[in-house]
Amino acid sequence: EEMCNTCNECQNTNDDQNNGGRQLQNNQNYNVDCSTCYTECQKIANMETNGYLDATNFLECQLIYSPQDDSVADLYAGPICASQGSKIKIGVFTDQYCTDLDASK
C-alpha cells in the first residue's frame, strides 16, 4: 500500500513536471520507477474487480461456501504451505479447522 501511495505521488509529480522515467525515493525507502509503478499499482488496485481476492483475508480458516443441500459439505479456506515450505497459498478444506484438504479443488 505504501509503495502505491508513493507511486501516486510519483504520478502527480509526473503530471505536474512531465518527468517521465524519473526515480522517486520517499522517506520509507521505496525506490520507485515512475515510468511503470503507477500502472502496476492500478493493476493491483483492480485485482478484486477482476475476480482476485486478497489472500490476507484467509490467514485464518473460514467458511467460504455453505450449500443449501445438506448432503453437500461446507467448504472452508485457509493458508497452507507450498513449494516445500517456501511459500504460502490458500487451500480449500472440508472441515472448519482447515485440516482436511479438499483434493478436488
Contacts in CASP RR format, 6 or more apart in sequence:
PFRMAT RR
TARGET T0000
AUTHOR 0000-0000-0000
METHOD contacts of the structure
MODEL  1
EEMCNTCNECQNTNDDQNNGGRQLQNNQNYNVDCSTCYTECQKIANMETN
GYLDATNFLECQLIYSPQDDSVADLYAGPICASQGSKIKIGVFTDQYCTD
LDASK
2 28 0 8 1.000
2 30 0 8 1.000
3 30 0 8 1.000
3 32 0 8 1.000
3 37 0 8 1.000
3 41 0 8 1.000
4 37 0 8 1.000
4 41 0 8 1.000
4 44 0 8 1.000
4 45 0 8 1.000
6 24 0 8 1.000
6 26 0 8 1.000
6 28 0 8 1.000
6 30 0 8 1.000
6 32 0 8 1.000
6 37 0 8 1.000
7 32 0 8 1.000
7 34 0 8 1.000
7 37 0 8 1.000
7 38 0 8 1.000
7 40 0 8 1.000
7 41 0 8 1.000
8 38 0 8 1.000
8 41 0 8 1.000
9 24 0 8 1.000
9 26 0 8 1.000
10 22 0 8 1.000
10 24 0 8 1.000
10 32 0 8 1.000
10 34 0 8 1.000
10 37 0 8 1.000
10 38 0 8 1.000
11 34 0 8 1.000
11 38 0 8 1.000
13 19 0 8 1.000
13 22 0 8 1.000
13 24 0 8 1.000
13 34 0 8 1.000
14 20 0 8 1.000
14 21 0 8 1.000
14 22 0 8 1.000
14 34 0 8 1.000
14 38 0 8 1.000
19 34 0 8 1.000
20 34 0 8 1.000
20 35 0 8 1.000
21 33 0 8 1.000
21 34 0 8 1.000
21 35 0 8 1.000
22 34 0 8 1.000
22 35 0 8 1.000
23 31 0 8 1.000
23 32 0 8 1.000
23 33 0 8 1.000
23 34 0 8 1.000
24 32 0 8 1.000
24 34 0 8 1.000
25 31 0 8 1.000
25 32 0 8 1.000
26 32 0 8 1.000
47 54 0 8 1.000
48 54 0 8 1.000
55 79 0 8 1.000
55 88 0 8 1.000
55 89 0 8 1.000
55 90 0 8 1.000
58 77 0 8 1.000
58 78 0 8 1.000
58 79 0 8 1.000
58 90 0 8 1.000
58 91 0 8 1.000
59 78 0 8 1.000
59 79 0 8 1.000
60 78 0 8 1.000
61 76 0 8 1.000
61 77 0 8 1.000
61 78 0 8 1.000
61 93 0 8 1.000
61 96 0 8 1.000
61 97 0 8 1.000
61 98 0 8 1.000
62 76 0 8 1.000
62 77 0 8 1.000
62 78 0 8 1.000
63 74 0 8 1.000
63 75 0 8 1.000
63 76 0 8 1.000
63 96 0 8 1.000
64 75 0 8 1.000
64 76 0 8 1.000
64 77 0 8 1.000
64 92 0 8 1.000
65 74 0 8 1.000
65 75 0 8 1.000
66 74 0 8 1.000
66 75 0 8 1.000
67 74 0 8 1.000
73 94 0 8 1.000
74 94 0 8 1.000
74 96 0 8 1.000
75 92 0 8 1.000
75 93 0 8 1.000
75 94 0 8 1.000
75 102 0 8 1.000
75 105 0 8 1.000
76 92 0 8 1.000
76 93 0 8 1.000
76 94 0 8 1.000
76 95 0 8 1.000
76 96 0 8 1.000
76 98 0 8 1.000
77 90 0 8 1.000
77 91 0 8 1.000
77 92 0 8 1.000
77 93 0 8 1.000
77 98 0 8 1.000
78 90 0 8 1.000
78 91 0 8 1.000
78 93 0 8 1.000
78 98 0 8 1.000
79 88 0 8 1.000
79 89 0 8 1.000
79 90 0 8 1.000
79 91 0 8 1.000
79 98 0 8 1.000
80 88 0 8 1.000
80 89 0 8 1.000
80 90 0 8 1.000
80 91 0 8 1.000
80 98 0 8 1.000
80 101 0 8 1.000
81 87 0 8 1.000
81 88 0 8 1.000
82 88 0 8 1.000
82 89 0 8 1.000
91 98 0 8 1.000
91 101 0 8 1.000
91 102 0 8 1.000
91 105 0 8 1.000
92 101 0 8 1.000
92 102 0 8 1.000
92 105 0 8 1.000
93 99 0 8 1.000
93 100 0 8 1.000
93 101 0 8 1.000
93 102 0 8 1.000
94 100 0 8 1.000
94 101 0 8 1.000
94 102 0 8 1.000
END
